[in-house]
Structure formats: C-alpha cells, structure tokens
C-alpha cells in the first residue's frame, strides 16, 4: 500500500530531529569521514539519499581535498561534511599543525556546510573562521568531560563515540556514554560506536541523541573507496573479529584483528607517540590494507558492528533500508504502547 502524504509526513517527523532541520537533511544518518575510505563518491551518495555524507580528509593533501569537494558538488547539491583530524601531537610538531591548518582553511574557503573534528578539537580561531562562513562545526568526543571543553571551544554539535566503534575509540561503551553526555550538555549530540541498522537508530534516538554516525557499515558499500578484500573481511568476521590497538597511530584504535595488530600488541615498547606512529607505521599500513587489500598486514579500522553486517550494498539503499526499518520499529512500539 502506498502511504498518503499525511502518513509519509508523520513517518518523516518521527525521525527528522532538530539537528536534521538545522543542517537541511532528511534523515539523522551521518556517514563517518574515514581516511582513505570516505571519498566524494561515498559522501555524495549518502547525502543524495537524505543523510549527511562526509569526506574523510585524513592522508589527503590540501589540493586533493579541493578536488574532492569540487567533485562532490558536481554530482549533488545536498549538504555534506568534511572530517579533519585535529588531534594534538604528544610533542610539538609544527609541520603537523601547519598541515591541519591548511586543511581546515580549504574547507572554510570552500564554505562546506559542516566541518567535523575527527580527533581532538579545532582551535577557537578555526571555529570562529568557520562560523563567519556559516559553517556548522562538530567535534567527536569519547567522554562526558570532553563535552564542556568542546562547548567552550565554540563547536555547534557533538559526536559521541563509544568503545564499540571502529577507528579511534575511548574506554566507555556507547549505551552508557550517550545518556551521560546528553545529561551533561545542551549541544545536539550524534551517537557513534555500534550502529549499523534501523534498530540502532531508534536506540540512539531513545537515548537522547539526534542521529547516528556510522563508519563500519558505510565501508561495506559499493561507493566506499575501500579495497574489496577489506569490505569482504568485515562481512566475514563476527563481533569478536576486531581489537583495540595503539599500533596504528599511538592512540587507541579499533582495528580488524590480524598480524599487524598482533605484532604491536606484543611489542608495545616500540610504539611511537602520536602522530609519529601514524606517519611511520599507520599510514603505510593503511595503504596496505585499505587500498591494496592486504588483510594480514594492513591497518584496517572496523567496529564490533562487523558482526551485524552480512552484505555489501549501495550507500543510498543502505540509508533507505535503515530508515524503513526504523519506521517499522517506531510503528510497532507505538502500537504496543497504545495496546498497553
């Protein structure tokens, strides 16, 4: 049966959060800006489907980021984001700082709709420059205590990433992390870490989040830049197939368990401080795994949701599937409540 306009509007309102309204997107589904993996094709497909796609600028040069933004805008006029790793080095690193500032300036000059700080927080100077261009700034955090600091820095929204997620993670599980941050701040919050389907979206909304930020599930899409071996490995492993390691960057990062993670788990004394470990080890290992498909020796981020992923599909279809499942769950819960 085809839904009437009134019914469709009712379903839309059940999912369209205030943050969706603010950003001009249809659904509270945010695609993580994963380095090497999230290029313009993936971000454009997610945005065109009604979510918020995000270009992962990690490992890009400023010139490449300029090209990626232009290519995305050539195929969709929908809102999108750019993810930048603002993480501070353990030691003074002027070269690293200068590169991050150039990447941020590219995004600001391009007036991208959203800038996401994927690791650490942007400086107040960068936030103010972004705001002057009407750019919405979000920061990824891993604990409630980070929320106040991010708010003081002027960011407009938060992405709270639980330990179940792929890539850089903290120590707190998502089901505890999200309510604790909702209680600690008035900033709009997007939940990350452990989300792969409509069930997760409804759960996140019930906990007070205004959307979900998914990485691993979007790796396993047709438009993802990841090597086919990487996508298939995520499909093949179960929820125990990942591990948290400092071998990639010097910071805790959830990766597919393999020879790479085993080596660094047994040789922790060799790990360099961030970002030196990332430059010397993580970047070449990322190329080996994410681009070349070496699943034994590559550094391949993935979350525990790998165990919930059973096929590779188009990103737009994935967004629509999640929305449909979430609508069904909300409908069932409404019926149960009415019967009760």
C-alpha positions as CSV (number, residue, x, y, z in Angstrom):
1,X,0.0,0.0,0.0
2,X,1.3,3.4,-0.9
3,X,1.5,5.8,2.0
4,X,-0.5,9.0,1.8
5,X,1.3,12.4,2.1
6,X,0.0,12.8,5.6
7,X,1.3,9.3,6.6
8,X,4.6,10.0,5.0
9,X,4.9,13.3,6.8
10,X,4.2,11.6,10.1
11,X,6.9,9.0,9.5
12,X,9.3,11.7,8.5
13,X,8.6,13.7,11.6
14,X,9.4,10.6,13.8
15,X,12.9,10.6,12.5
16,X,13.7,14.2,11.5
17,X,15.3,15.6,14.5
18,X,16.1,19.3,15.2
19,X,19.6,18.7,14.0
20,X,18.3,17.5,10.7
21,X,16.3,20.7,10.4
22,X,19.4,22.7,11.2
23,X,21.6,21.0,8.6
24,X,18.9,20.6,6.0
25,X,19.0,16.9,5.8
26,X,16.1,14.4,5.7
27,X,17.3,11.6,8.0
28,X,19.5,11.6,11.1
29,X,22.1,9.3,9.4
30,X,25.6,10.6,9.4
31,X,28.4,8.8,7.5
32,X,31.8,8.9,9.2
33,X,34.6,10.7,7.5
34,X,37.0,7.8,7.3
35,X,40.5,8.4,5.9
36,X,41.2,6.7,2.6
37,X,37.7,5.2,2.5
38,X,35.3,8.1,2.5
39,X,35.9,9.9,-0.8
40,X,33.5,12.1,-2.7
41,X,31.6,9.2,-4.2
42,X,30.5,7.8,-0.9
43,X,29.8,11.2,0.7
44,X,27.7,12.3,-2.3
45,X,25.7,9.0,-2.3
46,X,24.8,9.3,1.4
47,X,23.9,13.0,1.1
48,X,21.8,12.4,-2.0
49,X,19.9,9.7,-0.1
50,X,18.9,12.2,2.6
51,X,21.7,11.6,5.2
52,X,24.9,13.6,5.7
53,X,27.8,12.3,3.8
54,X,31.3,13.2,4.9
55,X,34.6,13.4,3.0
56,X,37.5,11.9,5.1
57,X,40.4,14.3,4.6
58,X,42.9,12.1,6.6
59,X,46.0,11.4,4.5
60,X,44.9,13.9,1.8
61,X,46.8,16.9,0.7
62,X,45.1,20.3,0.6
63,X,45.0,20.1,-3.3
64,X,43.3,16.7,-3.2
65,X,40.7,17.9,-0.7
66,X,39.9,20.9,-3.0
67,X,39.3,18.4,-5.9
68,X,37.2,16.1,-3.7
69,X,34.9,18.9,-2.7
70,X,34.5,20.0,-6.3
71,X,33.7,16.5,-7.5
72,X,31.1,16.0,-4.8
73,X,29.4,19.3,-5.6
74,X,29.4,18.4,-9.3
75,X,27.0,15.5,-8.6
76,X,24.9,16.6,-5.7
77,X,23.7,19.9,-4.2
78,X,22.9,18.3,-0.8
79,X,24.6,19.2,2.4
80,X,27.8,17.3,3.3
81,X,30.7,17.5,5.7
82,X,34.5,17.3,5.7
83,X,36.2,15.4,8.5
84,X,39.6,16.7,9.7
85,X,41.9,15.1,12.2
86,X,42.6,18.0,14.6
87,X,44.3,15.7,17.2
88,X,47.2,17.3,19.0
89,X,50.6,15.7,18.9
90,X,52.1,14.3,22.0
91,X,55.1,16.6,21.3
92,X,55.4,19.9,19.5
93,X,55.1,19.2,15.8
94,X,54.9,22.4,13.7
95,X,54.7,20.5,10.4
96,X,51.6,18.6,11.6
97,X,50.0,21.8,12.9
98,X,50.6,23.7,9.7
99,X,49.1,20.9,7.6
100,X,46.0,20.7,9.7
101,X,45.5,24.5,9.5
102,X,45.9,24.3,5.7
103,X,43.3,21.5,5.5
104,X,40.9,23.5,7.7
105,X,41.4,26.6,5.6
106,X,40.5,24.6,2.4
107,X,37.2,23.6,4.0
108,X,36.5,27.1,5.2
109,X,37.3,28.7,1.9
110,X,35.0,26.2,0.2
111,X,32.3,27.1,2.6
112,X,31.4,23.4,3.2
113,X,28.2,23.0,5.2
114,X,29.8,21.0,8.1
115,X,33.3,20.6,9.5
116,X,33.8,17.6,11.7
117,X,36.8,17.4,14.1
118,X,37.5,13.6,13.9
119,X,40.2,13.5,16.6
120,X,40.7,16.2,19.1
121,X,39.1,19.7,18.9
122,X,39.7,22.6,16.5
123,X,41.2,25.8,17.8
124,X,38.8,28.6,18.7
125,X,40.4,30.6,15.8
126,X,39.4,27.9,13.3
127,X,35.9,27.6,14.8
128,X,35.4,31.4,14.6
129,X,36.6,31.4,10.9
130,X,34.2,28.6,10.1
131,X,31.3,30.4,11.8
132,X,32.0,33.5,9.8
133,X,31.3,31.5,6.7
134,X,28.1,29.9,8.2
135,X,29.8,26.5,8.7
136,X,28.4,24.1,11.4
137,X,31.3,22.6,13.4
138,X,31.1,19.3,15.2
139,X,33.6,17.5,17.4
140,X,34.0,13.8,18.1
141,X,34.3,13.1,21.8
142,X,34.6,9.9,23.9
143,X,33.6,11.0,27.5
144,X,31.2,13.4,29.2
145,X,34.1,15.5,30.5
146,X,35.0,16.4,26.9
147,X,31.6,17.9,26.2
148,X,32.2,21.0,28.3
149,X,35.6,21.6,26.8
150,X,34.2,21.3,23.3
151,X,31.4,23.7,24.1
152,X,33.9,26.2,25.5
153,X,35.7,25.9,22.2
154,X,32.6,27.1,20.4
155,X,31.6,23.9,18.5
156,X,27.9,23.6,17.4
157,X,27.4,19.9,17.9
158,X,29.0,16.7,19.3
159,X,29.5,13.2,18.1
160,X,30.0,10.8,21.0
161,X,31.9,7.7,20.0
162,X,31.6,4.6,22.2
163,X,34.2,1.9,22.5
164,X,32.4,-0.5,20.2
165,X,33.2,1.7,17.2
166,X,35.9,1.3,14.6
167,X,38.9,3.7,14.4
168,X,40.0,5.8,17.3
169,X,38.0,5.0,20.4
170,X,37.9,5.7,24.1
171,X,37.1,3.4,27.1
172,X,33.3,3.9,27.5
173,X,30.6,1.8,26.0
174,X,28.0,3.5,23.8
175,X,24.9,2.6,25.9
176,X,26.4,4.5,28.9
177,X,28.3,7.2,27.0
178,X,25.3,8.6,25.2
179,X,23.0,9.3,28.1
180,X,25.9,10.7,30.2
181,X,26.7,13.3,27.5
182,X,23.0,14.1,26.9
183,X,22.8,14.9,30.6
184,X,26.0,16.9,30.5
185,X,25.3,19.3,27.6
186,X,22.7,21.2,25.7
187,X,24.6,20.8,22.4
188,X,23.0,18.5,19.8
189,X,24.5,15.1,20.0
190,X,25.0,12.3,17.4
191,X,25.7,8.8,18.7
192,X,28.6,6.7,17.3
193,X,30.0,3.3,18.0
194,X,27.9,0.2,17.5
195,X,25.3,1.4,14.9
196,X,24.6,-0.4,11.7
197,X,20.8,-0.5,11.2
198,X,17.4,0.8,12.0
199,X,17.4,-0.8,15.4
200,X,20.5,1.2,16.3
201,X,19.0,4.4,15.1
202,X,15.8,4.0,17.2
203,X,18.0,3.1,20.2
204,X,20.1,6.2,19.7
205,X,17.1,8.5,19.5
206,X,15.6,6.9,22.6
207,X,18.8,7.7,24.5
208,X,18.5,11.4,23.6
209,X,20.8,11.5,20.6
210,X,19.7,13.4,17.4
211,X,21.3,10.9,14.9
212,X,23.8,8.2,14.4
213,X,27.3,8.4,13.0
214,X,28.3,5.2,11.2
215,X,31.6,4.2,9.8
216,X,32.0,0.4,9.5
217,X,28.6,0.0,7.9
218,X,29.5,2.5,5.2
219,X,32.8,0.9,4.5
220,X,30.8,-2.1,3.2
221,X,29.0,-0.1,0.5
222,X,29.6,0.0,-3.3
223,X,30.8,3.6,-3.2
224,X,33.3,3.1,-0.4
225,X,36.9,3.6,-1.6
226,X,37.9,0.6,0.4
227,X,39.5,-2.4,-1.3
228,X,37.1,-5.3,-2.0
229,X,39.1,-7.5,0.4
230,X,38.6,-5.0,3.2
231,X,34.9,-4.9,2.6
232,X,34.6,-8.7,2.4
233,X,36.6,-9.2,5.6
234,X,34.1,-7.0,7.5
235,X,31.3,-9.2,6.1
236,X,33.1,-12.4,7.1
237,X,34.2,-11.6,10.7
238,X,31.9,-11.7,13.7
239,X,31.7,-9.3,16.7
240,X,34.9,-10.7,18.1
241,X,37.0,-10.1,15.0
242,X,38.3,-6.7,16.0
243,X,40.7,-5.4,18.7
244,X,41.8,-2.1,20.2
245,X,45.4,-1.4,19.4
246,X,47.8,1.6,19.7
247,X,49.8,0.2,16.7
248,X,48.1,2.4,14.1
249,X,48.7,5.9,15.5
250,X,49.9,5.7,19.1
251,X,46.3,6.3,20.3
252,X,43.8,3.5,21.0
253,X,42.2,2.5,17.7
254,X,39.8,-0.4,17.0
255,X,41.1,-2.5,14.0
256,X,40.4,-5.8,12.4
257,X,42.5,-8.3,14.3
258,X,45.4,-9.6,12.1
259,X,49.2,-10.0,12.0
260,X,49.6,-6.2,12.2
261,X,47.7,-5.9,15.5
262,X,49.3,-9.0,17.0
263,X,52.8,-7.5,16.3
264,X,52.0,-4.2,18.1
265,X,50.2,-5.9,20.9
266,X,53.3,-8.0,21.7
267,X,55.8,-5.1,21.1
268,X,54.2,-2.1,22.8
269,X,57.6,-0.6,23.7
270,X,58.2,0.1,20.0
271,X,55.1,2.3,19.6
272,X,55.9,6.0,19.0
273,X,53.9,8.9,20.3
274,X,51.1,10.4,18.1
275,X,51.5,11.5,15.3
276,X,54.9,9.8,14.7
277,X,53.5,6.3,14.9
278,X,50.8,7.3,12.4
279,X,53.3,8.7,10.0
280,X,55.9,6.0,10.3
281,X,53.6,2.9,10.7
282,X,49.9,3.7,10.4
283,X,49.8,5.5,7.1
284,X,51.8,2.8,5.1
285,X,49.8,0.0,6.9
286,X,46.6,1.8,5.9
287,X,47.6,1.9,2.3
288,X,48.4,-1.8,2.5
289,X,45.0,-2.7,3.9
290,X,42.5,-0.2,2.8
291,X,43.8,0.4,-0.7
292,X,45.8,-2.7,-1.6
293,X,43.7,-5.3,0.3
294,X,46.5,-6.8,2.4
295,X,44.3,-8.1,5.2
296,X,47.1,-9.7,7.2
297,X,49.5,-6.7,7.4
298,X,47.2,-3.8,6.8
299,X,45.8,-1.4,9.4
300,X,42.0,-1.7,8.8
301,X,39.6,0.1,11.2
302,X,36.3,-1.7,11.9
303,X,33.8,-1.7,14.7
304,X,32.1,-4.5,16.5
305,X,29.1,-4.0,14.2
306,X,31.1,-6.1,11.7
307,X,29.2,-9.0,13.2
308,X,25.9,-7.4,12.1
309,X,27.0,-6.8,8.5
310,X,26.2,-9.5,6.0
311,X,26.5,-7.9,2.6
312,X,27.9,-5.0,0.6
313,X,25.2,-2.7,-0.9
314,X,24.8,0.7,-2.4
315,X,25.1,3.5,0.1
316,X,21.8,5.1,-0.9
317,X,20.0,1.8,-0.5
318,X,21.6,1.4,2.9
319,X,20.2,4.8,4.1
320,X,16.7,3.9,2.8
321,X,16.9,0.4,4.5
322,X,17.8,1.9,7.8
323,X,15.0,4.5,7.6
324,X,12.4,1.8,6.6
325,X,13.5,-0.4,9.5
326,X,13.4,2.4,12.0
327,X,10.0,3.5,10.9
328,X,8.7,-0.1,11.3
329,X,10.2,-0.3,14.8
330,X,8.7,3.0,15.9
331,X,5.3,1.9,14.4
332,X,5.4,-1.4,16.4
333,X,6.4,0.4,19.6
334,X,3.5,2.9,19.1
335,X,1.1,0.1,18.6
336,X,2.4,-1.7,21.7
337,X,2.1,1.5,23.8
338,X,-1.5,2.0,22.5
339,X,-2.5,-1.6,23.4
340,X,-0.9,-1.3,26.8
